[in-house]
Amino acid sequence: MVRNVHEIRVSLKGDGDCTTIREALSLAGEYEGGAVCIRIGAGVYTEKVVLTQDRITFEGAGAEETILSWGDYARAISPDGTEYGTFRTATMMVDADCFTARNMTFRNTAGSGEEIGQALALYVDGDRIFFENCRITGGQDTLFTAPLPPAPLIKNGFKGPKENAPRRMGRHWYKDCLISGDVDFIFGGATAFFEGCEIVSVGKGFVTAASTPENEKYGYVFDRCIFRGECEEGGVYLGRPWRDYARTVIMNSYIGSHIHEEGWHDWDKKSAREKAVYAEYRNSGPGADISRRAEWVRSLTDEEAKAYTREAVLGLKQEWDDRNKDTGTEAAGQRGDGI
């Protein structure tokens, strides 16, 4: 049963409850403790958005129709005369639990990482986060899946909204999404399951840069995804370890010819070769030849692959189903594809 769900309509035409997403989140504050579904009409919303309220759903008019767009980047100079840095650039920051987004685009328009540095489309810090049929687009560092590592490697490396906040693990589920970028464009420490997603490299670089905490069983898992490139052949690596215990598994996926034959890069961190887990299972395509991979990359056995199902990685089917009911969206379990 759907309980205590409030609906807010956003429309650029002026026929909704408000005309901006930020206004909608302000209105949602009146229902703190309840679930809120924000229905966002077609159009480009040029806004920088921060969400801090639990149990919010964004429902767009379509992945190519409803677009949230901004263009901050790391090398930009802030009013205090310092560079923005990576973690203040997000078009949208999710700092809450039980957030769902469907049928919309989150984009950072700043451009190529070679020219402007890091530029986040999404900063996602929370548990039970679900993106479905969304487009997440940018250049370098498009999608950050928090938490941050315990400490930066350089002074002020984590300058931004969660620099001194306690680190906590979150579980993220990305289903039927398109995610694009060039350097490290999916990065961070969360447990994240990417299901049926299209992962698009738009320049030379690295698809992932996980920083999985040492004692976590799961980092990134990609299942039934398509990795394709809008760039030269052989110039992209599937991942490199932002921290030594990075964990990334790609299975049942198509890997294009843009991927370097070694597949993965150690980021010149020799210790990561022993501590990180980079593994593949039953992939296809011109970039999927496991026999040419770096010697420290693993090929999973059938038995090992059973530990990387969506149910195993994200867990707690009833918890996710109840959460979907509470947010006023059709429960995944009721559609027959619940975790």
C-alpha positions as CSV (number, residue, x, y, z in Angstrom):
1,M,0.0,0.0,0.0
2,V,1.3,3.5,-0.9
3,R,1.4,5.6,2.3
4,N,1.6,9.3,2.9
5,V,2.8,10.3,-0.6
6,H,2.8,14.0,-1.7
7,E,3.1,15.1,-5.3
8,I,4.6,18.3,-6.6
9,R,4.5,19.3,-10.3
10,V,7.3,21.3,-11.9
11,S,6.7,22.9,-15.3
12,L,8.5,25.6,-17.3
13,K,5.2,26.4,-18.9
14,G,3.9,27.7,-15.6
15,D,1.0,25.2,-15.3
16,G,2.5,23.3,-12.3
17,D,3.1,24.0,-8.7
18,C,6.4,25.8,-9.5
19,T,8.8,26.4,-12.4
20,T,12.1,25.2,-10.9
21,I,13.4,22.1,-9.3
22,R,14.9,24.1,-6.4
23,E,11.5,25.6,-5.7
24,A,10.0,22.1,-5.7
25,L,12.5,20.9,-3.1
26,S,11.6,23.9,-1.0
27,L,8.0,22.9,-1.2
28,A,8.9,19.3,-0.4
29,G,10.3,20.5,2.9
30,E,6.8,21.0,4.1
31,Y,6.4,17.2,4.0
32,E,9.5,16.3,5.9
33,G,9.2,12.7,7.1
34,G,6.8,11.8,4.3
35,A,7.5,10.6,0.8
36,V,7.4,13.1,-2.0
37,C,7.2,12.5,-5.8
38,I,8.3,15.5,-7.8
39,R,7.1,15.3,-11.4
40,I,9.3,17.4,-13.7
41,G,7.9,18.4,-17.1
42,A,9.9,18.6,-20.3
43,G,12.5,21.3,-20.8
44,V,16.0,22.3,-19.8
45,Y,16.3,23.3,-16.2
46,T,19.5,25.4,-15.8
47,E,20.0,25.0,-12.1
48,K,22.5,23.8,-9.6
49,V,20.6,21.6,-7.2
50,V,21.3,20.2,-3.7
51,L,18.9,17.6,-2.2
52,T,19.1,16.8,1.5
53,Q,15.7,15.3,2.2
54,D,15.1,11.6,2.4
55,R,12.4,9.7,0.4
56,I,12.3,12.0,-2.6
57,T,11.5,10.8,-6.2
58,F,12.2,12.8,-9.4
59,E,10.0,11.6,-12.3
60,G,10.9,13.3,-15.6
61,A,9.0,13.4,-18.8
62,G,11.7,11.3,-20.6
63,A,15.4,11.0,-20.6
64,E,15.8,13.3,-23.5
65,E,12.9,15.6,-22.6
66,T,13.6,16.6,-19.0
67,I,17.2,17.9,-18.6
68,L,18.9,19.3,-15.5
69,S,22.0,21.2,-16.6
70,W,24.8,23.3,-15.1
71,G,28.5,23.9,-16.1
72,D,30.8,24.4,-13.0
73,Y,34.3,22.9,-13.3
74,A,37.3,22.4,-11.0
75,R,39.6,25.0,-12.5
76,A,37.1,27.8,-12.3
77,I,38.0,30.5,-9.8
78,S,35.6,31.0,-6.9
79,P,34.9,34.4,-5.3
80,D,37.6,33.8,-2.7
81,G,40.2,33.5,-5.4
82,T,40.8,29.8,-5.2
83,E,39.9,27.1,-7.7
84,Y,36.5,25.4,-7.2
85,G,38.0,21.9,-6.9
86,T,36.2,18.7,-7.9
87,F,33.6,18.4,-5.3
88,R,31.9,21.8,-5.5
89,T,31.1,21.4,-9.2
90,A,28.1,19.0,-9.2
91,T,25.1,20.0,-11.2
92,M,23.1,18.0,-8.6
93,M,24.2,16.8,-5.2
94,V,22.1,14.0,-3.6
95,D,22.9,14.0,0.2
96,A,20.0,11.9,1.4
97,D,18.7,8.3,1.5
98,C,15.9,6.7,-0.5
99,F,16.2,8.9,-3.6
100,T,14.8,7.8,-6.9
101,A,15.2,9.5,-10.3
102,R,13.6,8.3,-13.5
103,N,13.3,9.4,-17.1
104,M,15.5,12.5,-17.1
105,T,19.0,13.8,-17.8
106,F,21.6,15.1,-15.4
107,R,24.4,16.9,-17.3
108,N,27.5,19.0,-16.7
109,T,28.2,21.2,-19.8
110,A,31.7,22.4,-18.9
111,G,33.4,20.3,-21.5
112,S,36.5,18.0,-21.8
113,G,38.5,17.2,-18.7
114,E,41.7,18.1,-20.6
115,E,40.6,21.7,-20.8
116,I,38.7,22.4,-17.6
117,G,39.5,19.5,-15.2
118,Q,36.8,17.7,-13.2
119,A,33.2,18.6,-13.6
120,L,30.5,16.5,-11.9
121,A,27.1,16.0,-13.2
122,L,26.1,14.1,-10.1
123,Y,27.4,13.8,-6.5
124,V,25.5,10.9,-4.9
125,D,25.9,10.4,-1.2
126,G,23.2,8.1,0.4
127,D,21.8,4.7,0.7
128,R,19.1,2.9,-1.4
129,I,19.6,5.3,-4.3
130,F,17.9,4.3,-7.6
131,F,18.4,5.8,-11.1
132,E,16.3,4.3,-13.9
133,N,16.3,5.4,-17.6
134,C,18.4,8.4,-16.9
135,R,21.2,10.1,-18.8
136,I,24.2,11.2,-16.8
137,T,26.6,13.1,-19.0
138,G,29.8,15.1,-18.8
139,G,33.6,15.0,-19.2
140,Q,36.0,14.2,-16.4
141,D,34.4,12.8,-13.1
142,T,30.8,12.8,-14.4
143,L,29.4,10.6,-11.6
144,F,30.7,10.5,-8.1
145,T,29.4,7.7,-5.9
146,A,30.3,8.7,-2.3
147,P,31.8,8.1,0.2
148,L,35.0,9.9,-0.2
149,P,38.2,8.1,0.9
150,P,39.1,8.6,4.5
151,A,41.7,11.3,3.6
152,P,43.0,13.1,0.6
153,L,46.4,12.4,-0.9
154,I,47.1,16.1,-1.3
155,K,46.1,19.1,0.9
156,N,42.6,20.4,0.2
157,G,42.0,17.6,-2.2
158,F,38.5,17.0,-1.0
159,K,37.6,20.7,-0.6
160,G,33.8,20.9,-0.8
161,P,30.5,20.1,0.9
162,K,31.4,16.7,2.6
163,E,35.1,17.2,3.2
164,N,34.9,16.8,7.0
165,A,31.7,14.8,7.2
166,P,31.7,11.2,8.5
167,R,32.1,8.6,5.7
168,R,29.3,6.2,5.4
169,M,28.6,3.5,2.8
170,G,25.7,3.6,0.5
171,R,24.1,1.3,-2.1
172,H,23.3,2.6,-5.5
173,W,21.4,1.0,-8.3
174,Y,21.6,2.3,-11.9
175,K,19.2,0.6,-14.3
176,D,19.0,1.2,-18.1
177,C,20.9,4.5,-17.8
178,L,23.4,6.1,-20.2
179,I,26.6,7.4,-18.5
180,S,29.2,9.3,-20.5
181,G,32.5,11.0,-19.9
182,D,36.3,10.8,-20.5
183,V,38.6,10.5,-17.5
184,D,37.5,8.5,-14.3
185,F,33.9,9.4,-15.2
186,I,32.4,6.9,-12.7
187,F,34.3,7.1,-9.4
188,G,34.0,6.8,-5.7
189,G,33.6,4.4,-2.8
190,A,29.9,3.3,-2.9
191,T,28.6,-0.2,-3.6
192,A,27.0,0.4,-7.0
193,F,25.2,-2.0,-9.4
194,F,24.9,-1.0,-13.0
195,E,22.3,-3.0,-14.8
196,G,21.6,-2.8,-18.5
197,C,23.5,0.6,-18.8
198,E,25.2,2.2,-21.7
199,I,28.7,3.4,-20.7
200,V,30.1,5.8,-23.3
201,S,33.7,7.0,-23.4
202,V,33.9,10.4,-25.3
203,G,37.7,10.7,-25.1
204,K,40.8,8.9,-24.0
205,G,40.9,8.0,-20.4
206,F,39.5,5.6,-17.8
207,V,35.9,4.5,-17.3
208,T,36.0,3.9,-13.6
209,A,38.2,4.9,-10.6
210,A,36.8,3.1,-7.6
211,S,37.9,3.8,-4.0
212,T,36.2,0.9,-2.3
213,P,36.9,0.9,1.4
214,E,39.2,-1.9,2.5
215,N,36.7,-4.1,4.3
216,E,33.8,-3.8,1.8
217,K,32.9,-6.9,-0.2
218,Y,31.5,-5.0,-3.2
219,G,32.5,-1.9,-5.1
220,Y,31.2,-1.5,-8.7
221,V,29.4,-4.3,-10.6
222,F,28.4,-3.9,-14.2
223,D,25.9,-6.5,-15.5
224,R,24.6,-6.7,-19.0
225,C,26.0,-3.3,-19.9
226,I,27.3,-1.9,-23.2
227,F,30.7,-0.2,-23.2
228,R,31.2,1.9,-26.3
229,G,33.5,4.6,-27.4
230,E,33.1,7.9,-29.3
231,C,36.9,8.0,-29.5
232,E,39.9,6.3,-31.0
233,E,40.4,2.6,-30.6
234,G,42.4,1.2,-27.8
235,G,42.8,4.5,-25.9
236,V,40.5,3.8,-22.9
237,Y,41.0,1.6,-19.8
238,L,38.0,0.1,-18.0
239,G,39.3,1.3,-14.7
240,R,42.1,2.3,-12.4
241,P,42.3,2.3,-8.5
242,W,41.7,5.6,-6.9
243,R,42.6,3.7,-3.7
244,D,44.3,0.4,-3.4
245,Y,41.3,-1.7,-2.5
246,A,39.2,-0.8,-5.5
247,R,36.8,-3.4,-6.6
248,T,35.2,-3.5,-10.0
249,V,33.6,-6.4,-11.8
250,I,32.2,-6.4,-15.4
251,M,30.0,-9.3,-16.5
252,N,27.8,-10.4,-19.3
253,S,28.6,-7.1,-21.1
254,Y,29.6,-5.9,-24.5
255,I,33.0,-4.2,-24.6
256,G,33.9,-2.1,-27.6
257,S,37.2,-1.7,-29.5
258,H,38.0,1.6,-27.7
259,I,39.2,-0.4,-24.7
260,H,42.9,-1.1,-24.4
261,E,43.9,-4.7,-24.6
262,E,45.2,-4.8,-21.1
263,G,41.8,-3.6,-19.9
264,W,42.8,-2.1,-16.6
265,H,45.6,0.3,-15.3
266,D,47.3,0.1,-11.9
267,W,47.7,4.0,-11.8
268,D,51.4,3.2,-11.0
269,K,50.3,1.8,-7.6
270,K,52.1,-1.5,-7.5
271,S,50.4,-2.4,-4.2
272,A,47.0,-2.2,-5.8
273,R,47.9,-5.1,-8.0
274,E,47.6,-7.3,-4.9
275,K,44.9,-5.5,-3.1
276,A,42.4,-4.4,-5.8
277,V,39.9,-6.7,-7.4
278,Y,39.4,-6.2,-11.1
279,A,37.5,-9.1,-12.7
280,E,35.5,-10.0,-15.8
281,Y,33.0,-12.7,-16.6
282,R,31.4,-13.8,-19.9
283,N,31.9,-10.5,-21.8
284,S,31.8,-10.1,-25.5
285,G,32.9,-7.7,-28.2
286,P,36.2,-6.6,-29.7
287,G,37.5,-5.2,-26.4
288,A,36.6,-8.2,-24.3
289,D,39.6,-10.6,-24.9
290,I,40.5,-11.6,-21.4
291,S,43.6,-13.5,-22.6
292,R,45.3,-10.1,-23.4
293,R,44.5,-8.5,-20.0
294,A,47.1,-7.4,-17.5
295,E,48.3,-10.4,-15.5
296,W,46.7,-9.1,-12.2
297,V,43.2,-9.0,-13.7
298,R,40.9,-11.9,-12.9
299,S,38.5,-14.0,-14.9
300,L,35.6,-15.2,-12.6
301,T,34.6,-18.8,-12.5
302,D,30.9,-19.7,-12.8
303,E,30.8,-20.3,-9.1
304,E,32.5,-17.0,-8.3
305,A,30.1,-15.1,-10.5
306,K,27.1,-16.2,-8.4
307,A,28.4,-13.8,-5.7
308,Y,27.8,-10.8,-8.0
309,T,24.1,-10.9,-8.7
310,R,22.0,-7.9,-8.0
311,E,20.5,-9.6,-5.0
312,A,23.9,-10.4,-3.6
313,V,25.4,-7.0,-4.2
314,L,22.5,-4.8,-3.1
315,G,20.7,-7.2,-0.8
316,L,17.5,-6.8,1.3
317,K,14.8,-7.2,-1.4
318,Q,12.0,-6.3,1.0
319,E,13.8,-3.2,2.3
320,W,14.1,-1.9,-1.3
321,D,10.5,-2.9,-2.1
322,D,9.1,-1.1,1.0
323,R,11.1,1.9,0.2
324,N,9.7,2.1,-3.4
325,K,6.2,1.8,-2.0
326,D,6.8,4.6,0.5
327,T,8.1,7.0,-2.2
328,G,4.9,6.6,-4.3
329,T,6.6,4.8,-7.2
330,E,5.7,1.3,-8.5
331,A,7.8,-1.2,-6.5
332,A,10.4,-3.0,-8.5
333,G,9.4,-6.2,-6.9
334,Q,5.8,-5.8,-8.1
335,R,7.1,-5.5,-11.7
336,G,8.8,-8.8,-11.4
337,D,12.4,-7.4,-11.4
338,G,12.9,-6.6,-7.8
339,I,16.3,-7.2,-6.2
